[in-house]
Amino acid sequence: MKNAVVFSRPVKNKDMLDFFVSLNGEEHWLFRHKKAHWLNDRFGAGVYLNDALGRQLWLKHPSAHKELRTHFLRAVKYVEKEYGMPLLRRTRNSRRPRFTEERGEEAA
């Protein structure tokens, strides 16, 4: 499975950015946020979702990390639930069938 990519697009005639998530060619809108040039620079070309949720990307703007991370998590969980797209690593792992070693059968 490919990694999910988060990217932004400027909203016409507004000082806002729309954030989207893309996986396997499907794009879904996440949320809208006030435009900041550094946000558009970082997310304009796309960033892996795991990197967007991590701290390394936010070292120059730590105050924005908590607020935007909350937005990302809430929106991504909604997209996962609504469209059945496993985006977060823990969600992808929880949907794998579990097998018992002794019998090679699926565990309940």
C-alpha positions in Angstrom: 0.0 0.0 0.0 1.3 3.4 -0.9 1.8 6.1 1.8 -0.9 8.8 2.1 0.2 12.3 1.0 -1.1 15.5 2.5 -1.1 18.6 0.3 -2.5 22.1 0.2 -4.1 24.3 -2.4 -4.8 28.1 -2.0 -8.5 29.1 -2.0 -9.3 31.5 -4.8 -10.1 35.1 -3.6 -9.5 34.2 0.1 -6.6 34.2 2.4 -7.0 30.5 3.2 -5.5 27.1 2.3 -7.5 23.9 1.7 -5.7 20.7 2.8 -6.3 17.4 1.1 -5.2 13.8 1.6 -4.4 11.5 -1.3 -4.1 7.7 -1.3 -4.1 5.5 -4.4 -5.3 8.3 -6.6 -8.2 9.3 -4.4 -8.2 12.8 -3.0 -10.3 13.9 0.0 -10.7 17.4 1.5 -9.5 17.5 5.1 -9.9 21.1 6.4 -9.4 24.8 5.6 -6.8 26.9 7.5 -5.7 30.5 7.4 -3.0 31.0 4.8 0.6 31.2 5.9 3.4 31.2 3.3 5.5 28.6 5.2 2.5 26.3 5.2 2.0 26.6 1.5 5.7 26.1 1.0 5.7 22.9 3.0 2.5 21.3 1.9 2.1 22.7 -1.6 4.0 19.9 -3.2 2.8 17.3 -0.8 4.1 15.7 2.4 3.7 12.1 3.6 1.0 11.9 6.3 3.3 10.4 8.8 5.8 13.2 8.3 3.0 15.8 8.7 2.1 14.3 12.0 5.7 14.1 13.2 7.7 16.8 14.9 10.6 17.1 12.4 8.5 19.1 9.9 7.5 21.7 12.5 10.8 22.6 14.1 10.7 26.2 12.9 7.1 26.7 13.9 6.5 24.7 17.1 3.4 26.7 18.2 1.6 25.7 15.0 2.4 22.0 15.5 -0.2 21.3 18.2 -3.1 23.1 16.5 -2.5 21.7 13.0 -1.7 18.2 14.2 -5.1 18.2 16.0 -6.8 19.3 12.8 -4.9 16.6 10.8 -5.8 13.8 13.2 -9.4 14.7 13.5 -9.9 15.1 9.7 -7.9 12.0 8.9 -9.9 9.9 11.3 -13.1 11.2 9.7 -11.9 10.3 6.2 -10.9 6.8 7.4 -14.3 6.2 8.9 -16.4 7.8 6.1 -14.6 6.4 3.1 -13.0 3.2 4.6 -9.5 4.3 3.7 -6.8 3.1 6.2 -4.5 6.1 6.3 -2.8 6.0 9.7 -0.3 3.2 10.4 -2.2 1.9 13.4 -5.4 1.7 11.4 -3.7 -0.2 8.6 -2.2 -2.7 11.1 -5.4 -3.3 12.9 -7.2 -4.3 9.6 -4.7 -7.1 8.8 -5.9 -10.6 9.5 -4.2 -12.1 12.5 -3.0 -15.7 12.3 -2.1 -18.1 15.0 1.3 -19.7 14.6 0.3 -23.2 15.6 -2.6 -23.8 13.3 -2.1 -21.1 10.6 -5.7 -20.1 11.0 -7.2 -16.6 11.6 -7.4 -15.6 15.2 -10.8 -14.4 16.5 
